[in-house]
Amino acid sequence: MPAPRRRVLAASSPFSPERVRPPARRSAAGAGILIAALALSACFGGGGTEGGDFGDGDFADDGCTSVVVATSSEKVNMLDALAAAFKESPEHEALDECATVRPINVSSGDATRFLTSGQDWPDENTRRWPTMWSPASTVWTERVAAAASAALVGEPESFTRTPIVFGVPETMAKALGYPGSPIGIADFERLCQDPEGWGSVGKDLWGSFKISKTNPNTSTTGLSAILMQSYEASGKTDGLTAADVAAAADFSRVFEECVIHYGDTTGKVLTTLYDETQNGAGGSGYVSAVALEETSLLNYNQGNPDSHTVQPGEQLTPPKEKLVAVYPSGGSMWSDNPITVLGADWVTDAQADAGAAFAAFLQTEAAQEIVPEFGFRPLDETVPLGDLFTAAYGVDPAGPAISLPRPEVDVVSAAIDQWTQIRKPSSVLEVIDISGSMDEPIGDGRSKLDGAIEGAQATLGHFRSSDEVGVWAFTTGVDSTAGENLVVLRDVSPLASDRESVDASLDDLRFAKREGTPLYDAIAQAYDEMTKRAEPGRINAIVVLSDGQDTDSSISLDSLIAKIGKATREGGDDAPVRIFPIAYGEGADTGALQRIAEATGGQWFDASDAAKIDLVFASVINNF
């Protein structure tokens, strides 16, 4: 077999072992910044595109220099394959000692906050601290360079790319003229604004037009989507300014009104859509269009909606109806997937040298030929895209027709700040289990109840004053205006300047009596309360935290599912109430909580490691 061709795309590697390191340690104030960053970040765990999972394991010591790469989940499989190929490459042979590249899953937004905090990487296992970072977009490395230190992120260089598209169920896309007619973000905006929704294009039965987007504070696709909205409103295809973003506020506000909820990852949204599609609902009652990366759409259509690391021998089942990629006629931004050696003080010279060699290898033709196998586009345009990039998998290899350049850092910041003000308002009822098992310790000096209270308190700053927030608690032997076995700490009402009193009310839970677990009854009554007050212009949601099995309800699980799933099945409810359960600790009934989430088009969250409840709570609240 002839040796592989090795055309190098870059003249030389931009990475130098003589990099400048940042100051070794920051002050105690920096530790507070890190704690705040952790409290507001998406959780680690729960497979999903752009999610994060440090895991509890360790890397086997193979005697080689370990090069950990922090990257988003959809690139883990690809980087594993590239790491194996690197071992056989001339770039590896040139090293003084062998090196093993090990990707770990950390969202781009999370890594940005950790790196700008000025503290150590937040993983107790130092062997998992990254030598390299590969976020989905250079937007994130630029934010770290601006907020912390340019030396910290080195000299990032892209090695693959994927465009931001809107994934639309094929039947729905055809109703909009796909594939013959161009479809733009303005077309989606008109469907959002039209009270007839899908009826405006002759599809009355499909109800309102619904969009899923991710939170731009943690997600590359969410960030790119709000920038693409500003581009569309301005009519520009380059040179976007902060003034353009400001002028696009009304346009973007209408677009946001269509959002079902802001997922912390596209993988969780796609998993819900996949499950509904496989169960015969077709997903039409859940979402009409999902902002996502093209590679995530390819994964979905292969049967991997959360872009998890596919295990050897794992069989994937494609969805009954595929998503097709709509490349907006006004243009798409690209996730350019840079990789860089970190200038962090925990990176050794041997790791930096090995990281630089791996980065150089990624620019070679041998590496570029691997990239398309995993749904990413190579930088080398002479490399064939292969069978994945075809209409059979919902994509157009010629798209997008227009590529939108990445704006300056100040423009990106303006767009994020604007989104905070114009995002769809929320109405959220938090329902917290205070049964006897909540007294159990979680291993960090806190009880389960302590963790739940502090998790809820830490996320209050996420809500705007106009957002509605309520807090209930449930156990047996209590009574309130909400009903038997329920305690009302706060009625659902605008938060306004009431954060301190909500904090105090949550603290009161520490002294509440704690007995049985009437989980299903509590959810049923919370659902009745929220459906009575649900408004089409809000994200109406119930967050349920429970650490055990239902022991005391009068309603059965099947009856509860029938009750809460009615609106989803009918598909025409313009003000659905979605439930987001948190399975707290190892004793939580994950199966029941997952069914409850799926019945309403919500998502369930795994907090089986109870010590991470703060992070999981923050991940849930990122949806609103």
C-alpha positions in Angstrom: 0.0 0.0 0.0 1.5 3.4 -1.0 2.2 5.9 1.8 -0.6 8.4 2.4 -0.1 11.8 0.7 0.8 14.5 3.2 0.1 17.9 1.7 0.4 20.4 4.6 -2.1 23.2 4.4 -0.3 25.7 6.6 3.3 26.7 5.8 4.4 26.1 9.4 2.8 25.4 12.7 1.7 28.6 14.6 2.3 26.9 17.9 5.6 27.5 19.6 6.9 25.9 22.8 8.3 29.2 23.8 4.9 30.5 24.6 4.2 33.1 27.3 2.5 31.7 30.4 -0.1 33.6 32.3 0.4 34.5 36.0 0.5 31.3 38.1 -2.3 31.9 40.5 -4.9 34.6 41.0 -6.3 36.1 44.2 -9.0 34.7 46.4 -11.4 37.0 44.6 -10.7 35.0 41.5 -12.0 31.9 43.3 -15.3 33.7 43.8 -15.4 34.4 40.1 -15.0 30.7 39.4 -17.7 29.7 41.8 -20.1 32.2 40.1 -19.1 30.9 36.7 -19.7 27.3 37.8 -23.1 28.2 39.2 -24.2 29.8 35.9 -22.7 27.3 33.6 -24.4 24.3 31.9 -24.0 21.1 33.7 -21.3 18.5 33.1 -23.0 15.2 32.1 -26.1 14.1 30.2 -25.0 13.4 26.6 -25.7 16.3 24.2 -24.2 18.4 21.6 -22.1 21.1 23.1 -22.6 19.6 26.5 -19.8 18.6 28.9 -18.8 15.5 30.8 -15.6 15.3 32.8 -16.7 11.9 34.0 -15.4 10.0 37.1 -12.7 7.9 35.4 -9.0 8.3 34.8 -6.9 7.9 31.7 -4.7 4.7 31.7 -1.0 5.5 31.9 0.5 4.2 28.7 3.9 5.7 29.3 3.4 8.5 26.8 2.9 12.2 27.3 -0.8 12.8 27.8 -2.4 15.5 25.7 -6.0 16.2 26.8 -8.1 18.2 24.4 -11.2 19.9 25.8 -13.8 19.9 23.0 -17.5 19.8 22.4 -19.2 16.4 22.2 -19.8 16.1 18.5 -16.0 16.3 17.9 -15.0 13.6 20.4 -15.4 10.7 18.0 -13.5 12.5 15.2 -10.7 13.5 17.5 -10.4 10.0 18.8 -9.8 8.8 15.2 -7.5 11.7 14.5 -5.5 10.9 17.7 -5.1 7.3 16.5 -3.9 8.4 13.1 -1.5 10.9 14.7 0.3 8.0 16.4 1.3 6.8 13.0 2.3 10.2 11.6 5.6 11.8 10.8 4.6 14.6 13.2 4.5 12.1 16.0 7.7 10.4 14.9 9.5 13.7 15.2 8.7 14.1 18.9 11.4 13.2 21.5 8.9 10.9 23.3 5.6 9.4 22.4 2.3 11.3 23.0 -1.3 10.2 23.4 -4.1 12.6 22.6 -7.2 12.3 24.7 -10.4 14.3 23.9 -12.8 15.2 26.7 -16.3 16.7 26.3 -16.6 20.3 27.5 -19.0 22.9 26.0 -17.4 25.9 24.3 -19.2 28.3 26.6 -18.2 26.4 29.7 -14.6 26.3 28.8 -14.6 30.0 28.0 -15.8 30.8 31.6 -13.4 28.4 33.2 -10.4 29.9 31.3 -11.4 33.5 32.0 -11.9 32.8 35.7 -8.2 32.8 36.4 -8.3 29.6 38.4 -7.3 26.0 38.0 -9.4 23.8 35.7 -12.5 22.7 37.7 -11.8 19.0 37.8 -10.5 17.2 40.8 -8.6 14.8 38.6 -5.6 16.9 37.4 -4.8 14.2 34.7 -7.9 15.5 32.9 -6.8 19.1 32.8 -6.5 20.1 29.1 -3.3 20.8 27.2 -5.3 21.9 24.2 -8.7 23.5 23.5 -10.9 23.0 20.5 -14.1 25.1 20.8 -16.6 25.1 18.0 -15.8 28.7 16.9 -12.9 31.2 17.1 -15.5 33.5 18.7 -14.8 31.7 22.0 -11.0 32.0 21.8 -11.3 35.7 21.0 -13.6 36.2 24.0 -11.0 34.5 26.3 -8.2 36.6 24.7 -10.2 39.8 25.3 -11.4 39.0 28.8 -8.3 37.2 30.2 -5.1 36.8 28.2 -4.2 36.3 24.5 -1.3 34.2 25.7 -3.7 31.8 27.4 -5.3 30.8 24.1 -2.1 30.8 22.1 -2.6 31.0 18.3 -5.7 29.1 17.4 -6.0 27.6 13.9 -9.0 26.0 12.3 -8.7 22.4 11.2 -12.3 21.8 10.1 -15.6 23.6 9.7 -19.4 23.2 9.7 -22.1 25.7 8.8 -25.0 26.8 11.0 -28.2 25.7 9.4 -31.9 25.3 10.4 -32.9 21.6 10.6 -36.6 21.3 9.5 -38.6 18.0 9.3 -38.6 17.2 5.6 -42.4 17.4 5.2 -42.5 20.8 6.8 -39.6 22.0 4.7 -41.4 21.0 1.5 -44.4 23.1 2.6 -42.1 26.1 2.6 -40.8 25.3 -1.0 -37.8 23.1 -0.2 -35.7 22.3 -2.1 -36.5 24.5 -5.0 -37.2 27.8 -3.3 -34.8 29.7 -1.1 -35.8 30.0 2.5 -34.5 32.8 4.8 -34.6 33.7 8.4 -37.1 36.5 7.4 -39.4 33.7 6.2 -39.3 32.1 9.6 -39.8 35.5 11.2 -43.0 36.0 9.1 -44.3 32.6 10.1 -43.6 33.6 13.8 -45.4 36.9 13.4 -48.5 35.6 11.6 -51.2 34.5 14.0 -52.2 31.7 11.6 -48.7 30.2 11.9 -48.5 27.2 9.6 -52.1 28.0 8.5 -50.6 30.9 6.5 -49.0 28.3 4.1 -52.1 26.1 4.1 -51.1 23.7 6.9 -53.7 24.7 9.6 -53.3 21.4 11.4 -49.7 22.0 12.3 -50.5 24.9 14.6 -48.0 27.7 15.4 -44.5 27.8 14.0 -42.0 26.8 16.7 -38.3 27.3 16.8 -35.6 25.7 19.0 -32.5 27.6 19.8 -29.8 27.1 22.3 -28.6 29.6 25.0 -25.9 31.8 23.4 -24.1 32.1 26.7 -23.1 28.4 26.5 -23.7 27.3 22.9 -22.0 28.2 19.6 -25.1 27.6 17.6 -27.2 29.8 19.9 -24.6 32.6 19.5 -24.3 32.2 15.7 -28.1 32.2 15.4 -28.5 35.6 17.1 -25.7 37.0 14.9 -27.4 35.6 11.8 -30.6 37.3 12.8 -28.8 40.7 13.0 -27.2 40.1 9.6 -30.7 39.3 8.1 -32.3 42.3 9.6 -29.5 44.6 8.4 -29.5 43.2 4.9 -25.7 42.8 5.2 -23.5 39.9 4.3 -20.4 41.4 6.0 -19.3 44.3 8.2 -21.9 43.7 10.9 -21.6 46.4 13.6 -22.9 46.9 17.1 -25.2 49.6 15.7 -26.7 47.0 13.3 -27.3 44.6 16.2 -29.1 47.4 18.1 -31.2 48.2 15.0 -32.2 44.5 14.6 -33.8 44.4 18.1 -37.4 44.4 17.0 -36.8 41.9 14.2 -35.0 39.5 16.6 -37.6 40.0 19.3 -40.3 38.6 17.0 -38.0 35.7 16.1 -37.5 34.9 19.7 -41.3 34.8 20.3 -41.3 31.5 18.3 -38.8 29.8 20.6 -40.2 26.8 22.5 -37.4 27.0 25.1 -33.7 27.7 25.1 -32.0 24.4 25.3 -28.6 24.2 27.0 -27.5 21.9 24.2 -29.0 21.1 20.7 -28.5 17.4 21.6 -31.2 17.4 24.2 -33.6 19.2 21.9 -32.8 16.7 19.1 -33.2 13.8 21.4 -36.7 14.9 22.3 -37.6 15.4 18.6 -36.1 12.0 17.8 -38.2 10.3 20.5 -41.4 11.9 19.3 -40.7 11.1 15.7 -40.0 7.5 16.5 -43.2 7.2 18.5 -45.3 8.4 15.6 -45.9 12.0 16.4 -43.6 13.2 13.7 -42.4 16.0 16.0 -44.9 18.5 14.5 -46.3 19.3 17.9 -42.9 19.9 19.4 -40.8 22.0 17.0 -40.7 23.2 13.4 -37.1 24.3 13.0 -34.0 23.8 15.0 -30.9 26.0 14.8 -27.9 23.7 14.7 -24.6 22.8 13.1 -24.8 20.8 9.9 -22.7 18.1 11.5 -25.4 17.7 14.3 -28.0 17.3 11.6 -26.0 14.6 10.0 -25.6 12.8 13.3 -29.4 13.1 13.9 -30.2 11.6 10.5 -27.9 8.7 11.2 -29.7 8.0 14.5 -27.4 9.8 16.9 -29.5 12.8 18.0 -27.3 13.8 21.0 -24.0 13.3 19.1 -22.7 11.0 21.8 -19.5 9.0 21.5 -20.6 6.0 19.5 -19.3 2.8 21.1 -17.9 -0.2 19.2 -20.7 -2.4 18.0 -23.4 0.2 18.8 -26.3 0.1 16.3 -27.9 3.4 15.4 -31.5 3.7 14.2 -32.2 6.6 11.8 -35.3 8.7 12.6 -38.6 7.9 10.8 -38.5 11.4 9.3 -35.2 13.1 8.7 -34.3 16.7 9.1 -33.2 18.6 6.1 -30.8 21.5 6.2 -32.1 24.9 5.4 -29.2 27.1 4.5 -30.7 30.6 5.1 -30.8 32.6 1.9 -29.3 35.6 3.7 -26.2 33.5 4.6 -24.9 31.2 7.3 -22.1 31.6 9.8 -19.7 28.8 10.2 -18.3 27.0 13.2 -14.6 27.0 12.3 -13.4 24.6 15.0 -10.0 26.0 15.9 -7.5 24.1 18.0 -4.8 25.6 20.2 -2.2 24.8 22.8 -3.2 26.5 26.0 -0.8 28.8 27.7 -2.0 27.6 31.1 0.6 27.1 33.9 -0.4 23.5 34.3 0.7 22.6 30.7 4.2 21.2 30.7 6.7 21.8 27.9 6.5 18.2 26.8 2.7 18.5 26.5 3.0 21.8 24.7 5.4 20.2 22.2 3.2 17.2 21.6 0.1 19.5 21.3 1.9 21.6 18.7 2.7 18.4 16.7 -0.9 17.2 16.9 -2.1 20.7 15.7 0.3 20.5 12.8 -0.8 17.0 11.9 -4.5 18.2 11.7 -3.5 20.4 8.8 -2.2 17.5 6.7 -4.1 15.8 4.0 -4.0 12.5 5.9 -5.9 14.2 8.7 -8.2 16.1 6.4 -9.3 12.9 4.7 -10.6 11.6 8.1 -12.7 14.7 8.9 -15.7 14.1 6.4 -16.3 10.6 7.8 -17.6 12.3 11.0 -19.8 14.9 9.3 -17.4 17.8 9.3 -16.1 19.6 6.2 -12.4 19.6 5.5 -10.5 22.8 5.0 -8.8 21.2 2.0 -11.4 21.6 -0.7 -9.7 18.9 -2.9 -10.7 16.2 -0.3 -13.9 14.5 -1.3 -16.8 15.0 1.1 -18.1 11.5 0.7 -21.5 9.8 1.0 -22.7 11.6 4.1 -22.9 15.0 2.4 -25.8 14.2 0.2 -29.5 14.8 0.0 -30.1 11.3 1.4 -28.8 12.6 4.7 -30.6 16.0 4.4 -27.7 18.2 3.3 -26.5 20.1 0.2 -22.7 19.9 -0.3 -22.9 23.1 -2.3 -24.5 25.1 0.6 -24.5 27.6 2.0 -24.6 30.0 -0.9 -23.5 32.9 1.3 -21.0 32.7 4.1 -21.3 35.3 6.9 -18.0 36.4 8.4 -17.4 36.4 12.2 -18.0 39.9 13.6 -15.6 41.7 15.9 -15.6 40.8 19.6 -17.5 44.0 20.6 -20.3 43.1 18.1 -20.6 39.6 19.6 -20.8 41.0 23.1 -23.5 43.5 21.9 -25.5 40.6 20.5 -25.3 38.6 23.7 -26.3 41.6 25.8 -29.2 42.3 23.5 -30.5 38.7 23.6 -30.5 38.9 27.4 -33.1 41.7 27.1 -35.2 40.5 24.2 -35.3 36.7 24.8 -38.7 35.2 25.2 -40.0 35.8 28.8 -40.6 32.9 31.0 -43.0 31.7 33.6 -41.5 29.0 35.8 -42.8 27.1 38.8 -40.1 25.3 40.8 -41.4 22.2 42.6 -39.0 20.8 45.2 -39.1 17.5 47.0 -38.7 18.0 50.8 -39.3 14.4 51.8 -37.3 12.7 54.6 -34.6 11.4 52.2 -33.6 14.9 51.4 -31.7 15.0 54.7 -29.1 12.5 53.3 -25.6 13.9 52.9 -24.1 14.4 49.4 -20.5 14.2 50.4 -19.4 17.8 50.3 -20.6 18.8 53.8 -24.1 19.5 52.6 -27.4 17.5 52.7 -29.4 16.9 49.6 -31.8 19.7 50.7 -28.9 22.1 51.2 -27.7 21.4 47.6 -31.2 21.9 46.2 -31.8 25.2 48.0 -28.4 26.6 47.0 -28.8 25.4 43.4 -32.2 27.2 43.2 -30.8 30.3 44.9 -27.7 30.5 42.6 -29.9 30.6 39.5 -32.2 33.4 40.5 -29.8 35.9 38.9 -30.6 34.3 35.5 -34.1 35.6 35.5 -35.1 39.1 34.5 -37.4 41.2 36.7 -40.3 40.6 34.2 -39.9 36.8 34.3 -42.4 35.0 36.5 -41.1 32.7 39.2 -42.9 30.6 41.7 -41.6 28.0 44.3 -43.6 25.1 45.8 -42.4 22.2 48.0 -44.0 18.9 48.5 -44.2 16.2 51.2 -46.9 14.5 53.2 -48.5 16.0 56.2 -48.6 19.6 55.0 -51.3 21.8 53.5 -51.6 25.1 51.7 -53.7 27.1 49.3 -52.2 24.9 46.5 -53.6 21.8 48.1 -52.8 18.9 50.3 -49.2 17.9 50.7 -48.0 21.1 49.1 -46.3 24.2 50.6 -46.4 27.5 48.6 -43.2 29.5 49.3 -44.0 31.9 46.4 -46.9 32.2 44.0 -45.9 32.4 40.4 -45.5 36.2 39.8 -43.0 38.6 38.3 -39.7 38.4 40.1 -39.2 42.2 40.0 -36.9 43.1 42.9 -38.0 40.2 45.0 -34.9 38.0 44.8 -33.9 38.5 48.4 -37.3 37.4 49.7 -37.2 34.3 47.4 -33.8 33.5 48.8 -35.2 33.7 52.3 -38.2 31.6 51.4 -36.0 28.9 50.0 -33.9 29.0 53.2 -37.1 28.3 55.2 -37.2 24.8 53.6 -34.4 23.8 55.9 -36.8 23.8 58.8 -39.8 22.2 57.1 -41.2 18.9 58.2 -40.1 16.1 55.9 -42.1 12.9 55.5 -43.4 11.1 52.4 -43.0 11.6 48.6 -46.3 12.4 46.8 -44.4 13.2 43.6 -47.2 12.5 41.0 -49.9 14.5 42.9 -47.5 17.4 43.2 -46.8 17.5 39.5 -50.5 17.1 38.7 -51.4 20.1 40.8 -48.5 22.2 39.6 -49.6 21.4 36.0 -53.2 22.5 36.7 -51.8 25.7 38.2 -49.5 26.5 35.3 -52.0 25.6 32.5 -54.5 28.0 34.0 -52.1 30.9 33.8 -50.0 29.9 30.7 -49.6 32.6 28.1 -48.6 32.1 24.4 -45.9 34.8 24.7 -44.0 33.0 27.5 -42.0 29.9 28.0 -44.3 28.2 30.5 -42.5 25.5 32.5 -42.4 23.4 35.7 -39.0 22.4 37.1 -39.4 19.4 39.4 -36.6 18.2 41.7 -37.1 14.8 43.3 -34.6 12.3 44.9 -36.9 9.3 45.3 -39.8 7.1 44.2 -43.4 8.2 44.5 -44.8 6.7 47.7 -47.9 8.7 48.6 -49.8 9.9 45.5 -53.5 9.3 44.7 -52.9 9.6 40.9 -50.9 6.9 39.1 -48.1 7.5 36.8 -50.1 6.4 33.7 -53.0 8.7 34.7 -50.5 11.6 35.2 -48.9 11.0 31.7 -52.4 10.9 30.1 -53.2 14.2 31.8 -50.1 16.2 31.0 -49.5 14.7 27.6 -52.9 15.8 26.1 -51.8 19.2 24.7 -48.6 17.7 23.2 -50.6 15.0 21.4 -53.1 17.5 20.0 -50.2 19.6 18.7 -52.2 22.8 18.6 -51.6 24.3 22.0 -50.0 27.8 21.6 -49.2 28.0 25.3 -47.9 24.5 26.3 -46.6 23.8 29.8 -43.4 21.8 29.6 -41.9 19.9 32.5 -38.2 19.7 33.3 -37.5 17.1 36.0 -34.2 16.8 37.8 -33.4 13.2 38.9 -31.6 14.0 42.1 -29.3 11.4 43.7 -29.0 7.7 43.0 -32.5 6.9 44.4 -34.4 9.1 42.0 -37.0 7.4 39.7 -35.3 8.3 36.5 -37.6 6.2 34.3 -40.7 8.0 35.6 -39.2 11.4 35.5 -38.0 10.8 31.9 -41.6 9.8 30.9 -43.0 12.9 32.5 -40.6 15.1 30.6 -41.2 13.4 27.3 -45.0 13.7 27.7 -44.8 17.5 27.7 -41.9 18.0 25.3 -39.7 18.9 28.2 -36.3 17.5 29.1 -35.1 15.5 32.1 -31.7 16.1 33.8 -29.5 13.6 35.5 -28.1 14.8 38.9 -27.3 11.3 40.1 -24.1 12.8 41.4 -25.9 14.9 44.0 -22.8 17.0 44.7 -23.2 18.5 41.2 -26.7 19.7 41.8 -25.7 23.4 41.5 -24.4 22.8 38.0 -27.4 20.7 37.0 -29.9 23.3 38.3 -28.0 26.0 36.3 -28.2 23.8 33.2 -32.0 23.5 33.6 -32.5 27.2 34.0 -30.5 27.9 30.8 -33.7 26.7 29.0 -35.6 29.8 30.1 
